[in-house]
Amino acid sequence: DYYKKYKIGIVESEKTALLCDLFFDEEIVWIASGGLQGLNEDKFKDLIGREVLLFPDLSSKKSKINACELWKSKAEIISKK
């Protein structure tokens, strides 16, 4: 129950989640999606009712996939369900 008031910060890699936990003082529980394509509805079941912040990695200008746009699109679809 103590962590229920904490926000959830989702990043792509486990290493990034660990570094965020070490360097940010905010009340955020950091978790990793397991990669750019790792966001899915199944992983959000236990986060219903929580404030979730997404922090995808930056995409290079040459990349065919824009990480921010992809995660934004997925977040909109998942939040409607």
Secondary structure, DSSP 8 states (H G I E B T S, - for coil): -GGGGSEEEEESSHHHHHHHHHH--SSEEEEE-SSGGG--GGGGGGGTTS-EEEE-----TT-SS-HHHHHHHHHHHHHH-
